[in-house]
Amino acid sequence: MTSQGGKVEGDGMFSSQKIADSACCTKSETNVRISSPMSRPAYGTDGRVIQLLANHFNVKFTQHDAVFYNYSITIKSNNKIDDTTAISKGLGRKVLDKLYQTYSSELNGKEFAYDGAKSLFTVGPLPQNNFEFTVVLDDSSSRSAGGNPGKGSPTEGDQKRLKHSYLTRTYNVEIRFATMIPLETIAHALKGIDSEHTNDALRVLDIILRQQHAKSGCVLIKQSFFYGNQANFVDLGGGVTGCRGIHTSFRTTGAGLSLNIDVSTTLIMSPGPVLNFLLANQNVQNHLQIDWVKAKRMLKNIRIKTEYNKKEFKITGISELPCNQQLFNMKVRNSDGESQMVEITVYDYFRENHGIDLKWSAYAPCLDVGKPTRPNYLPVELCDIIPLQCYTKALSSQQRASLVEKSRQKPQERISVVTNFLKKNQYDEDPILSACGLYIDKQLMKLDGRVLHAPMLKIGNEEDLVPQNGRWNFNQKRLLSPVKIGQKDQYWAIVNFSARCDLSYLSRELLNCARNKGIQMERPYTIIEEDRQWLKSSPVVRVERMFEKMMPHIPEKPQFLLCVLPEKKNSEIYGPWKKKNLVEMGIVTQCISPNKINDQYLTNVLLKINAKLGGINSLLAIEHTRSIPLINDFVTMIFGMDVSHGSRHSDLPSVAAVVGSRQWPLVSRYRASVTTQSSKLEMIDSLFKLGADGKDEGMIRELLIDFYNSTNGKKPTQIVIFRDGVGESQFNQVLNVELTQFLKVFEHLGEPTPPKFTVIVAQKNHHTKLFLADGSANVPPGTVVDTKVVHPRNYDFYMCPQAGMIGTSRPVHYNVLLDEIGFSPDDLQKFVHSLSYVYQRSASAVSMVAPICYAHLAASQMSQFVKLDAAEEPSSEASSEERTTFPQLPKLHEKVRHTMFFC
């Protein structure tokens, strides 16, 4: 059903016959194309060839007929004092090490690799399939590996630990044969032959390397390991430390088996006195200012060591009373030798039994390292945080910026670190790797790359602009399609939440810069300053008061609002301000927090404003002339998809965002659709979503209608999907879950033939780095690699479109899962490269294609609404049923829904 002007409403847009409102899928089961990632059709050839190095080391292995034998391990404690059946990884490794020392002859001296959990691997079989051993450990080794630190009151715990300090502990270990993993599956994979055991064989090789480092006392996190050397620490503030380590992984590549080695960084609690951590974490000056409710949440499950007896404990809580008031029952003997219970304070206990006069912590709560029914109290001033404990909370904006800055390494420094690491560790001498006939080359892999030409851009006055080194600028130049701001009956205004910004100067300079760029911008209708009396109110209240003050001063809703925030990026005002404007008022808004106002800063601000209000800053020249191969030959729609998750231990819902191109044949304009889904769910499940009335309420239909309306009634016959944030193990799900939903959308719309699809996954979370073979700088913008370090079978390539100005450039790994459109490798690589130049927010190429960047921005911005709603709800323990549901995002106002509000 069409309305005047060709605009479409309802479900009839893709069919000559209207689908009834109550329609469901026309088939009981959608005819979907279940598939796995495609194989590589050919290699690219365009571009200037350059010599590169990669942080991969070639691995040769001669024993192709070797077989890994996998055995399951069960470790049980025989000790009454151990009140838990769980065996920590550290203790498990100690038990297995002792087992080998004691029973090596029973195992025929065969070395094994232990994964720290329930699996053990050998090259070739053990003498028999099943074993049962008894392993005896001295108590000091089991305690240091994470045993129970003690129970009850300080006196009772100390007495028990003293009593058992020289005792031994016994463990029963059962070894049972599980399966065989042939090493030849790796050789098959290198030839492009799929095998169910290939990833298993690679995992065993990784476990062998991990075992080496576990024995040396480092912390293992996935495939990276970290040592407690102070030289590896960088302070990020707030009691958080960045710890630099090394990532290693065996990979099957086009050049054969390789070992990928890279520098890795993780977050840990800053080791040292607990007091120092709390002061830094809460940003306070002394112990009197500490919020102990926050401290309780932050310290839970953190391991500490006492200064007075060097024992280790795990924090379970914090006492309700300070040390000089907190009582506990202590068993003592009277003059007749009989036991009796007496009450004593924690303060008096340490003074009388340890000769320690507590200072400030006498008046502070105690740390509880016991159990709910049997607490064990320790004064804070006697406790230190043990090194190398992972920090799992979300970082602040300042901490994230500090992490990025302090983790940077120049290319030559990174090369030096990884090559020295390999030489130092002498993996070739490992007996298990030797039994496999593995030899690891000590030199970085050499390979060829190609540098693609930067695409020419079209800007204002029909001027062509050629980017230099991945960048360009608008000095003395005009935007291609500038908007009009504050013209006729439209108004714009400035609102100021910051006391440090000179708004008169900002307004004057912004107008001058806008006019130089071709934007017809009138003076702001009004400038509203926040009343100082609201400064200590909640962010939501401050936003409401600002609107109450502003609205009487303007004739109607403004076209645009410029909001000056009090702090950069992490302002608490940001979320409430965006929600108020985008959801309730329908006003386009731009937030700024200028430290230095100059032409470059104001140009960047204006690029965002122009894009949000419907203008175009620049286009690809081939986009302007409608000559993009395949894209302009057939009606093509481009999608970018991403999912934003909360912090690791947050149960907030994840936010899924999809952006779709509009106004074909343009590839620079997009609209977003955003929704919430189950926490930590990566696959987007609302692309197609049938409502109770049979209508499709999913994300894709909304974007398809917008595409149809913005392209004069044209339906896409080709669709290119760029997907971010999924790993290799999820590639099949992208095709069989997400692509299937696309197909269901078209079937529900009554389309007899769906479009052709090209599906590409972009990965930035990988460890492959590229370096110039004959220089110390980063690889040049436009570098692409599709040989040697790529997959031996699948269709993938690495691309680095941006100029690496600091640190080491990280290429994006593009994986082409499906290509029904039929791009040649050169055309596809050039198209992907060009999409890094259409990002309207900046005058430089971005590392990843713009549609994904936009999806990430939309998800990130809308996730502010989720956090805001969660903060406004009263905190309570949710039931398991409640945790399976999640709040829906509020709908954007119809006036901003179609805009690039996320830009």
C-alpha positions in Angstrom: 0.0 0.0 0.0 1.5 3.3 -1.1 0.8 6.8 -0.1 1.2 9.9 -2.1 4.7 10.7 -3.3 5.6 7.0 -3.5 6.2 6.6 0.3 5.3 3.2 1.5 3.4 2.1 4.6 2.6 -1.3 6.0 3.8 -4.7 4.8 2.9 -4.4 1.1 6.1 -2.7 0.1 7.8 -5.8 -1.4 4.8 -7.4 -3.0 2.1 -6.5 -5.5 -0.4 -8.2 -3.2 -0.7 -6.8 0.4 0.0 -9.2 3.1 -2.8 -9.3 5.7 -2.1 -7.8 9.1 -2.5 -11.2 10.7 -0.2 -12.9 8.3 2.5 -15.3 9.5 5.2 -17.0 7.5 3.7 -18.4 4.3 5.4 -21.8 5.1 5.5 -23.7 8.3 9.3 -23.9 7.9 11.3 -21.3 6.1 13.4 -22.7 3.2 16.8 -21.5 4.4 20.2 -22.1 3.1 22.2 -23.9 5.8 25.9 -23.5 5.0 29.4 -23.1 6.3 32.0 -20.4 5.4 33.0 -20.4 1.7 36.5 -21.3 0.5 38.8 -18.8 -1.1 38.0 -18.3 -4.9 41.3 -16.5 -5.8 43.9 -14.0 -4.5 44.0 -10.2 -5.0 46.6 -8.6 -7.3 45.8 -4.9 -7.3 48.1 -2.5 -5.5 51.8 -1.8 -5.0 53.6 -4.8 -3.6 55.7 -4.3 -0.4 57.7 -6.7 1.8 56.3 -7.3 5.2 56.9 -9.3 8.4 54.2 -10.9 10.6 54.4 -11.9 14.2 54.0 -15.6 13.1 56.8 -18.1 13.4 56.8 -21.1 11.0 56.5 -24.4 12.6 57.7 -27.7 11.1 56.6 -31.0 12.3 57.9 -34.4 11.1 55.9 -36.9 13.1 52.7 -36.6 11.2 51.6 -40.1 12.4 52.0 -39.0 16.1 48.8 -39.3 18.1 47.8 -37.4 21.2 46.1 -39.6 23.8 43.5 -37.7 25.9 42.9 -38.9 29.5 40.3 -37.5 31.9 41.5 -36.6 35.4 39.6 -36.7 38.7 41.3 -35.4 41.8 39.7 -36.0 45.2 40.9 -35.0 48.6 41.1 -37.5 51.4 41.5 -34.8 54.1 38.8 -34.1 56.6 40.1 -30.5 57.0 39.3 -29.9 53.4 35.6 -29.1 53.4 35.3 -28.6 49.6 35.6 -31.0 46.7 36.7 -28.3 44.3 40.4 -28.5 43.5 41.9 -25.2 42.3 44.0 -25.2 39.1 47.1 -24.3 41.1 46.6 -27.2 43.5 45.7 -29.5 40.6 49.0 -28.8 38.9 50.9 -29.4 42.1 49.1 -32.7 42.6 49.9 -33.8 39.0 53.6 -32.7 39.3 53.9 -34.7 42.5 52.2 -37.7 40.8 54.8 -37.7 38.0 57.7 -37.5 40.5 56.3 -40.4 42.5 54.9 -42.7 39.8 57.0 -41.9 36.8 58.0 -45.6 36.4 54.4 -46.7 36.4 53.8 -44.3 33.5 56.9 -45.6 31.7 58.5 -42.2 32.1 56.0 -40.7 29.6 55.7 -36.9 29.9 52.2 -35.4 29.9 50.5 -32.0 29.5 47.8 -31.1 32.0 45.2 -28.4 31.1 44.7 -27.4 34.8 41.2 -28.8 34.9 40.1 -32.3 33.9 42.2 -33.4 30.9 45.7 -34.8 30.5 47.5 -35.4 27.2 50.4 -37.6 26.1 52.1 -38.4 22.8 51.3 -42.1 22.4 49.5 -44.2 25.0 50.2 -44.8 28.6 50.9 -48.4 29.7 47.3 -48.9 30.5 44.0 -47.1 30.0 43.0 -46.6 33.6 45.1 -45.7 36.7 44.4 -44.8 40.3 47.1 -43.1 42.4 47.4 -41.7 45.9 49.4 -38.5 46.0 50.8 -37.0 49.1 51.6 -33.3 49.4 53.0 -31.4 52.3 50.6 -28.9 53.7 52.6 -25.8 52.8 52.5 -26.6 49.1 48.8 -27.3 49.1 48.1 -24.1 51.1 50.1 -21.9 48.8 48.1 -23.4 45.9 44.8 -22.1 47.2 43.7 -24.3 50.0 41.2 -23.3 52.7 42.8 -20.5 54.8 41.1 -21.4 58.1 37.9 -21.0 60.0 36.4 -19.4 63.0 37.8 -16.7 65.2 41.4 -15.5 64.8 42.6 -17.6 67.7 40.9 -20.8 66.5 42.1 -20.3 63.0 45.6 -19.6 64.1 45.7 -22.7 66.3 44.3 -24.9 63.5 46.8 -23.7 61.0 49.7 -24.1 63.5 48.5 -27.6 64.2 48.4 -28.7 60.6 51.3 -26.7 59.3 53.6 -29.7 59.2 51.1 -32.3 58.3 50.7 -33.9 54.9 47.6 -34.2 52.7 46.6 -37.0 50.5 44.6 -37.0 47.2 43.2 -39.7 45.1 43.8 -39.3 41.4 41.9 -41.3 38.8 43.2 -41.3 35.2 40.8 -42.7 32.5 41.4 -42.9 28.8 39.0 -40.6 26.8 40.0 -40.3 23.2 42.7 -40.1 20.6 43.6 -36.9 18.6 45.8 -37.6 15.5 48.3 -34.9 14.8 47.8 -35.6 11.1 44.6 -33.7 11.2 46.7 -30.5 11.3 48.4 -31.6 8.1 45.0 -32.2 6.6 43.8 -28.8 7.6 46.8 -27.2 6.0 45.6 -28.8 2.7 42.1 -27.4 3.2 40.6 -30.6 4.4 38.2 -30.2 7.3 38.6 -32.5 10.2 36.7 -32.7 13.5 40.0 -33.0 15.5 42.0 -30.2 14.0 41.1 -27.6 16.6 41.6 -30.3 19.3 45.1 -30.9 18.1 45.9 -27.2 18.1 44.5 -26.9 21.6 46.8 -29.6 22.9 49.8 -27.8 21.4 48.7 -24.6 23.1 48.2 -26.5 26.4 51.8 -27.8 26.2 53.1 -24.2 26.0 50.8 -23.1 28.8 52.0 -25.8 31.1 55.6 -24.6 30.7 54.6 -21.1 31.9 52.2 -22.4 34.6 55.1 -24.2 36.3 57.0 -20.9 36.4 54.3 -19.2 38.5 52.6 -16.9 36.0 48.9 -16.3 35.7 47.2 -17.9 32.7 44.2 -16.2 31.1 42.9 -18.0 28.0 46.0 -18.2 25.7 48.0 -15.4 27.4 50.2 -15.5 30.5 51.4 -12.8 32.8 54.2 -12.6 35.3 54.3 -10.6 38.5 57.4 -8.7 37.5 57.1 -5.1 38.5 58.5 -4.0 35.1 55.3 -5.4 33.5 53.0 -3.2 35.6 51.5 0.2 34.6 49.3 2.1 37.0 45.9 3.0 35.5 44.5 4.8 38.6 41.6 3.8 40.8 43.5 0.8 42.2 43.8 -0.8 38.8 47.0 -1.9 37.2 47.7 -3.0 33.7 49.9 -6.1 33.5 51.8 -6.8 30.3 52.2 -10.4 29.2 52.5 -12.6 26.1 49.9 -14.3 24.0 50.8 -17.5 22.1 48.7 -19.7 19.8 49.3 -22.3 17.1 47.5 -21.4 13.9 46.9 -23.2 10.6 47.8 -20.7 7.9 48.4 -20.6 4.2 52.1 -20.9 4.9 51.7 -24.0 7.1 51.5 -24.4 10.8 52.6 -21.2 12.6 53.1 -20.0 16.2 51.5 -16.6 16.7 53.2 -14.6 19.5 52.0 -11.2 20.5 52.1 -8.8 23.4 49.0 -8.9 25.6 47.7 -6.8 28.5 45.3 -7.7 31.2 43.9 -5.8 34.2 44.8 -6.7 37.8 44.1 -5.3 41.3 47.0 -3.1 42.3 48.9 -5.2 44.8 50.0 -3.9 48.2 48.2 -2.7 51.3 44.4 -3.0 51.1 44.1 0.6 52.4 46.1 1.9 49.5 43.8 0.1 47.1 40.6 1.4 48.7 41.9 5.0 48.8 42.8 4.9 45.1 39.7 3.0 44.1 37.3 5.5 45.8 39.5 8.5 45.0 39.6 9.6 48.7 42.4 11.0 50.8 42.1 9.0 54.0 40.5 6.1 55.7 37.8 8.3 57.3 36.3 9.0 53.8 36.1 5.3 52.7 32.6 4.1 51.8 32.6 0.6 53.3 29.5 -0.5 51.5 31.3 0.0 48.2 34.5 -1.5 49.7 32.5 -4.7 50.6 31.4 -5.1 47.0 34.8 -4.4 45.5 36.8 -6.6 47.9 34.6 -9.7 47.8 36.6 -12.8 46.8 39.9 -10.9 46.7 42.9 -12.9 48.1 45.0 -11.2 50.7 48.1 -12.0 52.8 48.5 -11.0 56.4 51.6 -9.0 57.3 52.0 -10.5 60.8 52.0 -14.3 59.9 52.2 -14.3 56.0 49.1 -16.4 55.7 46.8 -16.2 52.7 43.0 -15.7 52.8 40.0 -14.9 50.6 37.8 -12.0 51.6 34.2 -13.0 52.1 32.8 -9.8 53.6 33.3 -6.9 56.0 32.3 -6.7 59.7 29.4 -4.5 60.8 31.3 -3.1 63.7 34.9 -1.6 63.9 37.7 -3.7 65.3 37.5 -2.2 68.8 33.8 -3.1 69.1 33.6 -6.3 67.0 33.3 -9.3 69.4 33.9 -13.0 68.7 33.9 -16.1 70.9 37.3 -17.4 71.8 38.0 -20.8 73.5 40.5 -20.5 76.3 41.5 -22.8 79.2 41.0 -21.7 82.8 43.3 -22.4 85.7 41.8 -25.9 86.1 42.7 -26.7 82.5 39.0 -26.7 81.4 37.9 -25.1 78.2 35.5 -22.2 78.2 34.3 -19.6 75.8 35.0 -15.9 76.3 34.1 -12.8 74.3 36.9 -10.6 73.1 37.1 -7.8 70.6 39.3 -8.1 67.5 41.4 -5.2 68.7 42.1 -6.8 72.1 42.8 -10.1 70.6 45.6 -8.8 68.4 47.0 -6.7 71.2 47.1 -9.6 73.7 47.9 -12.5 71.4 50.2 -10.9 68.8 51.4 -7.8 70.6 50.0 -5.6 67.8 48.5 -2.3 68.8 46.2 -1.4 65.9 46.2 2.2 64.8 43.6 3.6 62.4 42.0 0.3 61.7 41.0 0.0 65.4 38.1 2.3 64.4 37.4 0.8 61.0 35.5 -2.4 60.0 37.4 -5.7 59.8 37.8 -7.9 56.8 35.9 -11.2 57.1 37.8 -14.1 55.7 35.6 -16.8 57.2 32.1 -18.2 56.5 28.7 -16.8 57.2 28.3 -19.1 60.2 31.9 -18.9 61.4 33.4 -15.5 60.6 37.1 -14.9 60.8 38.0 -11.2 61.3 41.3 -9.4 60.3 42.2 -5.7 60.6 42.5 -4.0 57.3 45.9 -2.4 58.2 47.5 -5.9 58.5 46.4 -7.1 55.1 48.0 -6.8 51.6 46.4 -7.7 48.3 48.2 -10.6 46.7 49.6 -9.8 43.2 48.2 -10.9 39.8 44.5 -11.0 40.7 42.2 -10.1 37.8 40.2 -6.9 38.0 36.8 -7.7 36.5 34.9 -4.4 37.0 34.2 -1.9 34.2 36.9 0.7 33.6 36.2 4.4 33.7 36.8 6.5 30.6 40.1 7.8 32.1 41.3 4.3 32.9 40.5 3.1 29.4 42.4 6.0 27.9 45.3 5.4 30.2 45.3 1.7 29.3 45.5 2.4 25.6 48.2 5.0 26.1 50.4 3.0 28.4 50.0 -0.3 26.4 51.3 1.2 23.2 54.5 -0.2 21.6 56.2 1.0 18.5 56.6 -1.7 15.8 60.3 -2.3 16.4 59.8 -2.6 20.2 57.0 -5.2 19.7 59.2 -7.1 17.2 62.0 -7.2 19.8 59.7 -8.4 22.6 58.2 -11.3 20.7 61.5 -12.5 19.1 63.4 -12.3 22.4 60.6 -14.2 24.1 60.7 -17.1 21.7 64.5 -17.4 21.9 64.4 -17.3 25.7 61.8 -20.0 26.2 63.4 -22.6 23.9 60.1 -24.4 23.1 62.0 -26.8 20.8 63.5 -28.5 23.9 60.1 -29.3 25.4 60.0 -33.2 25.5 56.4 -33.4 24.4 56.9 -31.0 21.4 60.1 -32.9 20.6 58.1 -36.2 20.6 55.8 -34.6 17.9 58.9 -33.6 15.8 58.1 -29.9 16.1 60.6 -27.3 15.3 59.8 -23.5 15.6 61.6 -21.1 13.4 63.1 -18.2 15.3 62.5 -15.5 12.6 59.3 -13.6 11.9 57.4 -14.8 8.9 58.2 -13.0 5.7 55.4 -12.2 3.3 54.2 -9.8 0.6 51.5 -7.2 1.1 49.9 -4.8 -1.3 49.1 -1.1 -0.8 45.8 -0.1 -2.4 45.4 3.5 -3.7 43.3 5.8 -1.5 39.9 6.5 -3.1 39.3 10.0 -4.4 36.7 12.0 -2.5 34.2 14.5 -3.8 33.6 17.6 -1.6 31.9 21.0 -2.0 32.1 23.1 -5.1 32.5 19.9 -7.1 36.1 19.6 -5.9 38.0 16.4 -6.0 40.1 15.6 -2.9 42.9 13.0 -2.8 43.6 11.8 0.8 47.3 11.7 1.8 48.5 9.1 4.2 44.9 8.1 5.0 43.9 11.7 5.9 42.5 14.9 4.5 41.3 18.2 5.8 38.7 20.8 5.1 40.9 23.9 5.5 39.6 26.5 3.1 37.2 23.8 1.7 33.5 23.4 1.8 31.4 20.3 2.7 29.7 18.5 -0.1 26.1 19.0 1.1 26.1 21.5 4.0 22.9 22.0 6.0 21.1 25.2 7.1 20.9 25.7 10.8 18.6 28.3 12.4 17.1 29.5 9.1 13.6 30.8 8.7 11.3 29.4 11.4 14.0 27.0 12.8 16.0 27.6 15.9 19.0 26.3 17.6 20.4 26.9 21.1 23.3 26.3 23.4 22.9 24.8 26.9 25.8 24.9 29.3 26.4 22.5 32.2 30.1 23.6 32.4 31.3 26.6 34.4 34.6 26.8 32.6 33.5 27.4 29.0 33.4 30.8 27.4 30.2 30.4 25.4 30.4 33.8 23.6 33.8 32.9 22.2 32.6 29.3 21.4 29.5 30.5 19.6 31.4 33.2 17.6 34.2 30.7 16.5 31.7 28.0 15.7 29.7 30.3 13.4 32.8 31.5 11.6 34.0 27.9 11.1 30.6 26.7 9.9 30.3 29.5 7.3 33.8 28.6 6.0 32.6 25.1 5.5 29.5 26.2 3.6 27.1 25.6 6.5 24.5 28.5 6.7 24.4 28.8 10.5 22.7 31.7 12.3 23.5 32.8 15.8 22.0 30.6 18.5 18.5 31.8 19.5 19.4 31.6 23.1 22.2 30.4 25.4 21.1 28.8 28.7 23.3 28.5 31.7 22.7 25.9 34.3 21.6 27.3 37.7 24.3 26.6 40.2 21.7 25.5 42.7 21.2 22.3 40.7 24.8 21.2 40.6 24.5 18.6 43.4 21.2 17.2 42.0 21.1 13.9 40.2 21.9 14.0 36.4 18.3 13.3 35.5 17.1 16.2 37.6 19.7 18.5 36.2 18.6 17.7 32.7 14.9 18.3 33.5 15.7 21.6 35.2 17.7 22.7 32.1 14.7 22.0 29.9 12.3 23.8 32.2 14.5 26.8 32.1 15.1 26.7 28.3 11.7 26.0 26.8 10.1 29.4 27.8 12.9 31.2 26.0 12.3 29.7 22.6 9.2 29.8 20.4 9.1 26.1 19.7 11.2 23.0 19.9 14.6 23.8 18.5 16.0 22.2 15.4 19.3 21.5 17.2 20.8 21.8 20.6 24.5 22.1 21.4 25.2 20.8 24.9 28.4 21.7 26.7 29.2 19.0 29.3 31.1 19.5 32.5 33.5 16.6 31.9 34.8 14.9 28.8 33.3 11.6 27.6 32.4 10.2 31.1 29.9 12.9 32.2 26.9 11.6 34.0 24.8 14.2 32.2 25.4 12.5 28.8 23.0 9.5 29.1 20.0 11.5 30.6 20.6 14.3 28.1 20.6 12.0 25.1 17.5 10.1 26.3 15.6 13.3 26.9 16.3 14.7 23.5 16.2 11.5 21.3 13.3 9.8 23.0 11.0 12.4 24.5 11.7 15.6 22.6 12.8 14.5 19.2 15.7 17.0 19.0 19.0 16.4 17.4 21.8 17.2 19.8 25.6 17.4 19.9 27.5 17.1 23.2 30.9 18.7 23.5 33.4 19.3 26.3 36.1 21.5 24.7 39.5 21.9 26.4 41.0 23.8 23.5 38.8 25.6 20.9 40.5 25.8 17.5 39.6 25.3 13.9 40.4 21.6 13.8 38.3 20.9 16.9 35.3 23.0 15.6 35.6 21.3 12.2 35.3 17.9 13.8 32.2 19.0 15.7 30.6 20.5 12.6 31.2 17.2 10.6 29.1 15.4 13.2 26.4 18.1 13.3 26.1 18.3 9.5 25.7 14.5 9.3 23.1 14.3 12.1 21.0 17.0 10.4 21.0 15.3 7.1 24.0 16.8 5.3 26.8 15.0 3.6 30.4 16.0 4.3 32.1 14.1 1.5 31.4 11.1 -0.9 33.6 8.7 -2.7 34.2 10.0 -6.2 33.0 6.7 -7.6 30.0 6.9 -5.4 29.3 10.4 -6.7 29.6 9.2 -10.3 27.7 5.9 -9.6 30.6 3.7 -10.7 31.2 1.4 -7.8 31.6 -2.1 -9.4 28.6 -4.4 -8.8 27.2 -2.0 -6.1 25.9 0.5 -8.7 25.0 -2.1 -11.3 22.3 -3.6 -9.1 20.2 -2.1 -6.3 22.4 -2.8 -3.3 21.8 -2.3 0.4 24.6 -2.4 3.0 24.2 -3.5 6.6 26.5 -3.1 9.6 25.8 -5.2 12.7 27.3 -5.2 16.3 26.3 -6.1 19.8 27.4 -4.2 22.9 27.8 -6.1 26.2 28.2 -4.8 29.7 31.2 -5.5 31.9 32.2 -9.1 32.4 30.1 -9.6 35.5 27.3 -7.3 34.7 23.8 -8.8 34.2 22.6 -5.8 32.2 21.0 -6.8 28.9 23.2 -6.6 25.8 22.4 -4.0 23.1 22.2 -5.1 19.5 22.5 -2.5 16.7 22.0 -2.8 13.0 22.5 0.1 10.5 21.3 -0.1 7.0 22.3 2.1 4.0 19.7 4.4 2.5 19.4 6.6 -0.7 21.0 4.1 -3.0 23.3 4.4 -4.9 24.9 6.2 -1.9 27.0 4.1 0.5 27.6 6.9 2.9 24.1 7.4 4.5 22.7 5.0 7.2 19.8 4.6 9.5 20.0 2.6 12.8 17.8 0.1 14.5 18.7 -0.8 18.1 17.2 -3.3 20.6 18.1 -5.1 23.8 18.5 -8.9 24.1 19.7 -11.4 26.8 22.9 -10.4 28.6 26.0 -11.6 26.9 24.1 -13.0 23.9 26.2 -12.4 20.8 23.9 -13.7 18.1 21.2 -11.0 17.3 17.8 -12.7 17.7 15.5 -9.8 16.7 16.4 -9.4 13.1 13.1 -11.1 12.3 10.5 -11.1 15.1 6.8 -12.1 14.8 4.5 -10.2 17.0 1.3 -11.5 18.5 -0.7 -10.2 15.5 1.6 -11.9 13.0 3.4 -8.8 12.0 7.2 -8.7 11.7 8.4 -6.4 14.5 12.1 -7.2 13.8 15.0 -4.8 13.1 15.5 -5.6 9.4 12.0 -4.8 8.2 12.2 -1.3 9.6 15.5 -0.7 7.7 14.2 -2.2 4.5 11.2 0.1 4.5 13.4 3.1 5.1 15.7 2.0 2.2 12.6 1.6 -0.1 11.3 5.0 0.8 14.6 6.8 0.4 15.4 5.2 -3.0 12.2 6.1 -4.8 10.5 2.7 -4.4 13.5 0.5 -5.3 13.9 -2.9 -3.6 17.4 -4.3 -2.9 18.4 -7.2 -5.2 21.8 -7.4 -3.4 22.7 -7.2 0.3 26.1 -6.8 1.8 26.3 -7.6 5.5 29.2 -6.6 7.7 29.2 -8.3 11.1 31.4 -7.3 14.0 32.2 -9.0 17.3 32.0 -12.8 16.5 34.8 -15.4 16.7 35.7 -18.1 14.3 33.6 -20.7 16.2 30.5 -18.6 15.6 30.8 -18.2 11.8 28.3 -21.0 11.2 25.8 -19.3 13.6 26.1 -16.0 11.6 25.0 -17.9 8.5 22.5 -20.3 10.1 21.0 -18.0 12.7 21.3 -14.4 11.6 21.3 -14.9 7.8 18.3 -17.2 8.2 16.4 -14.4 9.9 17.1 -12.1 6.9 15.6 -14.8 4.6 12.6 -15.1 6.8 12.0 -11.3 6.6 11.8 -11.5 2.8 9.6 -14.6 2.9 7.2 -12.8 5.3 7.1 -9.9 2.9 6.0 -12.2 0.2 9.1 -11.9 -1.9 9.4 -15.0 -4.2 13.1 -14.5 -4.7 15.3 -13.2 -1.9 18.3 -10.9 -2.7 21.8 -12.2 -3.2 23.9 -11.9 0.0 27.5 -11.3 0.7 28.3 -11.8 4.4 31.6 -10.5 5.9 32.7 -10.8 9.5 35.2 -8.2 10.6 37.5 -9.0 13.6 39.8 -6.6 15.4 40.3 -8.8 18.5 43.0 -11.0 17.1 46.8 -11.1 17.6 48.2 -10.9 14.1 50.4 -7.8 13.5 52.1 -6.6 10.3 55.4 -4.8 10.1 57.5 -3.3 7.3 60.4 -5.6 6.5 62.8 -2.7 5.8 61.6 0.1 8.1 60.6 1.1 11.6 57.3 2.8 10.8 53.9 1.3 10.7 52.6 -0.3 7.5 51.2 2.3 5.1 47.5 3.0 4.9 45.8 0.7 2.4 47.9 -2.3 3.2 46.2 -5.6 2.5 47.4 -9.2 2.9 45.6 -12.3 1.7 48.5 -14.8 1.6 50.5 -16.8 4.2 49.1 -15.6 7.5 45.5 -16.2 6.2 43.4 -19.3 6.6 44.5 -22.3 4.5 41.0 -22.8 3.1 38.6 -20.0 4.1 38.2 -16.7 2.3 39.8 -14.0 4.5 42.2 -11.1 4.3 43.9 -8.5 6.6 43.5 -4.8 5.9 45.0 -1.7 7.5 43.3 1.3 5.9 44.3 3.8 8.5 47.6 5.6 9.2 49.2 4.3 12.3 50.5 7.4 14.0 51.2 5.9 17.4 51.9 2.4 18.7 51.6 -0.5 16.3 48.8 -0.6 13.7 46.3 -3.4 14.1 44.9 -4.7 10.9 41.2 -5.8 10.7 40.7 -9.4 9.8 37.9 -9.7 7.3 36.3 -13.2 6.8 34.1 -13.6 3.8 31.5 -16.3 4.8 29.3 -16.0 1.8 29.5 -14.2 -1.6 26.5 -14.8 -3.8 27.0 -11.4 -5.4 30.2 -12.6 -6.9 32.8 -9.9 -6.2 36.3 -10.6 -7.5 38.9 -10.5 -4.7 40.3 -7.2 -6.0 36.8 -5.6 -6.3 35.8 -6.8 -2.8 39.0 -5.6 -1.2 38.8 -2.2 -2.9 35.2 -1.9 -1.9 36.0 -2.7 1.8 38.9 -0.3 1.6 36.6 2.5 0.3 34.1 2.0 3.0 36.8 3.1 5.5 36.7 6.5 3.8 33.0 7.2 4.1 32.9 7.7 7.9 31.3 11.1 8.2 32.5 11.9 11.7 36.2 12.4 10.8 38.5 13.5 8.0 40.6 10.3 8.1 40.2 6.7 7.1 39.0 4.5 10.0 40.4 1.1 10.7 37.1 -0.7 10.1 34.3 -0.2 7.5 32.0 2.7 8.4 28.8 0.6 8.7 30.3 -1.4 11.5 31.6 1.8 13.2 28.1 3.3 13.0 26.5 0.1 14.5 29.0 0.2 17.3 28.3 3.9 18.0 24.5 3.3 17.9 24.8 0.3 20.3 27.1 2.2 22.6 24.9 5.3 22.7 21.7 3.4 23.4 23.4 1.3 26.0 23.5 4.5 28.0 19.7 4.3 28.3 20.0 0.7 29.7 22.5 1.8 32.3 20.3 4.8 33.2 17.2 2.7 33.6 19.1 0.2 35.7 20.4 2.9 37.9 16.9 4.3 38.4 15.4 1.0 39.5 15.7 0.0 43.1 18.4 -2.6 43.6 17.3 -6.1 44.6 18.2 -9.7 44.2 16.5 -10.8 41.0 15.0 -14.2 40.7 16.2 -16.6 38.1 13.0 -16.0 36.2 13.5 -12.3 36.3 17.0 -12.6 35.0 15.7 -14.3 31.8 13.8 -11.2 30.9 15.2 -7.8 30.1 13.9 -4.2 29.6 13.2 -3.0 26.1 14.7 0.2 24.8 12.4 3.1 24.5 11.5 4.0 21.0 13.3 7.0 19.5 11.1 10.0 18.6 9.8 9.9 15.1 11.6 13.2 14.3 15.1 11.7 14.9 14.5 8.0 14.1 15.6 8.3 10.5 18.6 10.5 11.3 22.3 9.6 11.9 21.8 10.5 15.5 24.7 8.2 16.4 27.2 10.1 14.3 
